Structure formats: structure tokens, C-alpha cells
Amino acid sequence: MVKRFESLNGLKIRIYLWVIPCIVISLISNTLLQNVEGVTKFDFTINNILSIWFIISWFFLYKRIFIQFMEYSNLALVSYYHVTTFFDAVRNYMVVDGGSLGDFIIWMPIITLFFFLTLGTKRGLYYSIVIFLATFVIGIVYLHLLSSESIDSLGQYYFANLFYIIVLYYAQHVFKTYADLEMFKKHAYYDSLTRIANRLLIDEWLENKLKALENRKDSFSIIFFDIDHFKSVNDNYGHKIGDEVLVELAKLIQYHLTNRELFGRWGGEEFIIISSTSSTSGEDTVRLAEKLREVVANHDFKSTGNLTASFGVTQSRPGDSIDSLLNRADRGLYQCKNCGRNQVSYIN
């Protein structure tokens, strides 16, 4: 299961903690492999400095201390490494040997992503463009000394760099739009108090279930229930305590349901459960309702002590509408009220 993060900083730290060790391993292996062939003093020095600093920054990020300082110091070092390594590759390798940039291009998307991750969408875009222009100026200065192969490699680098900048910039807008839509959906379809489905989502569920009943004869049952004498809870303890009871009840019921049941708040103290059942007469759902009735009756609510609930149960029929289905369940609920409450009543 993917872990959910309460803040952007939490997500960023987790990314850093995974990525930094990979970078350190890459830097160390690059130094060791080049040492066999004769590593330059420049590469040896900067690789070791970066490795040591990244290890230190990983420790501080893991401990959640000096986070902003670590982010911006790493940003400065990565930027310096990127530009100076590019300069060294162009002046001391491409100009002399006429080769290409090689594996330098491989790390370019990661570096650009790091800029956006640290600075955000807008500042990340500006910063990436500044770094791009710095490398572009270096390339232009030495362009007349480069071979056709080197010029081609340089051109590929610049076009690829611009491509990654544009893609990452718009990708963040796409992700933000998606996140906003998910947040809107969450507020539109879920009850703000109990965090379970609200009436709008319940209506969609019922419509889909009724369509399935019409097309494939997939029957289902519903349980309509509420807290007995809930008005007395609000009158005696206040509406704040009443809200706490509703939240506690929702969590209690949800804990005892499976993924075969859909659960939501219909309104006020009224809740509904939609249960897919293989039983043609709804006995399974009646047993579930009886189990939930006992769970509620035996539960000691934090602020009010023991409470009870009444449950109306009905089975879907061919030709049912949402109104006809709910009316039967509602009749079952009020039949419980008229017979003393804390009961389950099935209406066929």
C-alpha cells in the first residue's frame, strides 16, 4: 500500500532519503572506475566533496533537522557540480578529443527534477532556465573548436534539456490539477463530519446498483439505521457531543464492515449500508444488521455511555427506484421505533 503523506515536505524528504544514497553510490563508483583509467584531480575532488556532503545531508534529513538549509545547500552544490562538470567536459574532453557528452545526459533529467522539487513550479522553472543558459553560454564559447560529433552531442543536450524543463513544468501543473480534482471529489462526495460517503455518493451507488439489477439481475439489500433518542443526546449534552457521537458511531460501524458493503451518512443521525448479498431473501443482510445492532448496544460511547440504534432492512426488487427502495427501508426503521427501538425490522 502506498503511504500517504500529510505534507509536501514529508513527501520531499522521503524522496531525498531514497535518491541521495543512489547519487552517493554513483559518485563513489564513478571515482573508483575512473581511478583505474586515471581520474582527473578535478573529478576526484568534486566527487569526494559531494559524496561526503550528501552523506551528511542524508543524516540531517533523516533526523528532520536543518531541512531547509540541507535542501538549499544541496541545490547549490548540485548546480555547481552540473555547470562545472559540463564546462570541464566541453573544454577538456570535447574540444581535445572531439567526443560527446556521454553519460552526462543521463543525469540531466534527475538534476532538472531536483530543481523543481526544491524550488517549486515557478521558481524551479526560472532556476532551470538560468542553469540552462549558463551551459548554453559555455557551449557557444567553445563551439568553433568542436567537431561535428561534439556539436551534434551538444545540440542534443540543449534540446533534451529544454524538453525536460517544459515537461516537468507542465507535469507539475497536471499533478496539481489532478490533486485539486481529487480534493474537490473528496469534499463533494464525502461527509465533512464523519469522513464517510454523503448522500450524493450514496445516490450514485444506488443508481449503479439498480442498473446492475435491471441488466444482470444482481440483487442487493440496504440497511437504514439511526441512533435511538438522538435528540436527547443533543439536548442533554449539546450539539458538539452529538457530533462526536456520530463520528464515533461511523468509525464503529465501518470497523465491522467488509469491502462487500458500502457505507454512508444519509443525513443527520441517519446512516445507510448497501450490501451485495447472494441470498434472495436478504437473510445475510438481516444477520449483519443484527450484529451491528449488538455492536452499538454494547459499545460505551466516550461522552454519553451506552446508546442503541434501530435498523430497517429491505431487499431490492425488479423495477425498484431509489425512492421505492428507501421507502421500504424507512418503513422498517419506523416499525422498530414503534415497537420499542433497539431492533432490526425487515420489510420484504
N, C-alpha and C positions, 0 to 999 in steps of 0.2 A: 504494500500500500504506500502511495506517495505521501510523504509527510507534508502537512500544511503549515505554512509559516505565518506568524501573526504580524510580521512587518517586513518591509523591503530589506532593511538592514540584516534581519535574520537570514533571509534568503541569500543576500550578497556574501555574508560571512561563510555560509555553508559552501557556496561556490568557490570562494577563495581557499577554504580548507582542503578542498579536493584538487583544485587546479595548481596551487603553489607547489605541492610535492612533485607533481608531474614536471613542472618547469625546472625545479631544482635537479631532478634526475636527468633531465635533458641537458642542462648546463654542465653537470659533472661528467656525463658520458661524452659530451662534445669535447670537453677539455682532455679527457683521457684518450679518446680516439685520435684527436689531433696531436696529442703529445707523442704518439707513435711516429707520426709523419713529420713532426716538427711544428709545434704550436707557436704562434707569434706571441710576443710579450704582451701585446695589446689584448688579444683574445684571452690569454691566460689570466691576466689581471682582472679584466672586467667580468669574466665568467665566475671567478672565485669571489669577487666582491658581491656580485648579485646572489650567488648561492648562499653565502653567509647571511646576507641581509634578509633574503626570503625565508630562511630558516628562523631567524629572529622574529620576523613579522608574523610567521605562521603561529609561533608560540603566543604572541600577544593577541592575535585574533582569536585563537583557541580559548584564551583566558578572558576574552571580551574586554580588553583594556587598551587604551590609546588607539581605538579603532580608526577614527578619522585621520589621525597622524599616520598610521600604518598605510591607509588607503592612498593618501596623497604622496607619501614618501615613495611608495611602490610605483605610483603613477609617474613621478619624476624620474626614478631610476629606469623604468621600462622605456620611457620616452627618450631618455639619454642613450640608453643601450640601442634602441631602434635606429635613431638618427646616426650615432657614431659608427655602428656596425654597417649601416648602409653606406656611409661615407668611406669606411675602410674597404668595403667590398668593391666599390666603384673605383677608388683611387689605386689601391694596391693589388687588386686582382683583375678586374675587368679591363682596366687601362693597360696593365702589364701583360696579362695572358690572353685577353680577348675572350674570356669565358662569359658565363651567365651568372645570374644571382643565385641559382641553385636553391638550396633548402630555405633560403631567406624568405621566399614567397610563402612557404608552408605555414610559417608562424604569423604571417601578416593578419589573417582574419582574427586570430586569438588576440593579438595586440589591439586591433581596432575594437573588438568586443570589450576588451578591458577598459578602453577609454570611455565607452558608452556606459558600462556597468558602474564605473566610479563616478562619472560626472553627470549622468542622466542624459536624456534625449537631446535637448537643445545645446547644452554646454559640451556634451560629447561630440556633437556634430561639428561645432566650431573648432574644438580642440583637434579633432581628427583632420580637419581641413588644414589647420596650421602645421601639423606634423607632415601631412602630405606635401604641402608647399615647401617645407624645409628639404624634404628628399627630392622634390622636383627641381629646386634650385641647384642642388648638388649634381643631379644628372645633367642639367643644362650646361653647367660649368665645364664638365668633362666630356660632353657629347662629341666634340670634334676629335677626341683622342680614342674613341671607341670603335671597335669593329662592328660589322653589320650584325653579327650574332649577339654582341653585347647590347647594341641599340634595340634589337628585337626583344631581348630579355627585359631591358629597361622599360620599353613600351608596354609589354605585357604586365609588368609590375604596376605601372601607373594606372592602366585601365582596370586591372583587377582591384587595386586599392580603392579607386573611385566607386567601383561596383559594390564592394563590401561596405563602404561608408553609406551609400544610398540604401542598400538592402537593410542594414542594421538600423538606420534611422527610421525607415518606414515600418520595419518589423516591430519596433517598439510601439509605434502608433497602432499597429494591428493588435498586438497583445493588450495594449491599454483599452482599445475599443472592445475587445473580447471580454476583458475583465469587467468593464463598465456594464456590458450586456448581462454578464453573469450576476453582477451585483443588482442590476435592475430586476432580473428574473427572480433573484432571491427575495427582494422586497415585494415584488408583485405577487409571488406565489406562496410565500411563507408567512405565517403569523408572526408578527413582531414581538409578541409576548412569549409564546411557548416555543417558537422556532420549529413548529411542525407545519404541515400544509394548511393553507387557508381555504376559504370557501371557493375562491376562483379555481385553484388547482383541483379541489375535490370535484367540482363540476366537470372539469376536463377528464378526470379519471372515470367518473360515472358515464360520461358520453362515450368514451372509448370502450368501456365495459359493455354498454348497451349495444354498441355497434358490433362488437365481437359476439354478443348473444344473438343478434339478428343474423350475422353472417355464418357463424360457426357453431351456434348453439352452446357457447361456453357460458354456463350458468355461474352465478356468484351470489354472495349474500352480503348484507350490510348490518352493522351493529350501530344503533343510535343510542347514545347514553349521555347522562348528565349527573351532576352531584346533587344528592338529595338535600333539600333545605339550604341551598347555596345562598339565598337571600339573607338567611340568618347569619351566615358567616360574614357577609359584608356589613350587616347591621351591628353585629356584636364585636367584630374585630377591625372593621374598616376595609376599604377597597384595596389598600396596599397588601394586607394579609390575604385578601381574597385572590389577588393576582398571584401571590406566592403559592397559594394552594393550587391554582390552575397550572402553574409551571411544574410544581411537584407531581401533580397528577399526570400530566403529559409525559414526564420522564418515567414515571412508574409504569404506565401502560405501555409505552414504547419499549421498555426493557423486556416486557413479557410477550412481545410480538415477534414474528419471524418475517423473512423477506417475502412471504406469500401474502401478507396483509399490508394494506395502505391505510395510513392513519392521519387524521387531520382534525382541526378545530372548526366546527361549523359556525360557531358564534357564541359569545357569552360563555356559559359553563357547559355548552353542548358540544360533544365530540362525535366523530363518526369513524368507523372502521369498515373498509371494503375488503372482503375476504373471498379469494378464489377457493372453491371447495368442490371436491369430486362427488360429494353427497347430493343427491337430487332433492332431498327434503330439508337440508340445512342443519342436520343434527350436529355436524362438526362445528358449525358456527355457534350454535346454542351452547355446546360444551365450552367453546372458547369464551363466550360471554359469561358463562357461569364461573369459569376460572378467574376472569378479570374481576367479576363482582366480589369474589372471595379475597382477591389480592387487595382491592381497595378497602374492603371492610376490615381486613386485618392489619392494614397499614396505619402507622402512627404518624400523622402529619405533624411537621415540626412546630407549627404555630397554633394548630387547632385541635390536635389529638385525633381521635377516630372520626371518620366520616364514612358515609355509604354512597352508593350510586345505583341508579336504575338503568336497565338495558332493554331496548326494544330491538328485536331481530326479525328480519324478513329475507326471503329468497327471491331472486329475480324471476320474472315470468316473461315469456314471449309477448311482445307488444308493449312492454313496460316503457314508461318515460321516467325522467328523473323525479318529477312530481309524484307520480303514482307510487314509485318505489319508496320515496321518503315518507309519503303519507302513511304507508303501511307500517314502516318502522316507527314513525311518530305515534301511531295508534298503540303500538306495542309498548312504547315508553310510557304513555299516559295510562295505559292499563296497569302498569306497575305502580304508578303513583296512586291510582285509585284503590289498589289492593294492599297498600301499606309500605311501598317503596322497598329498596334494597332487594330487588328481584330481577329476574330475566323473563321477558314475555316474548313468545314467538307468534308472529302473525303470518299465516300462510297466504 
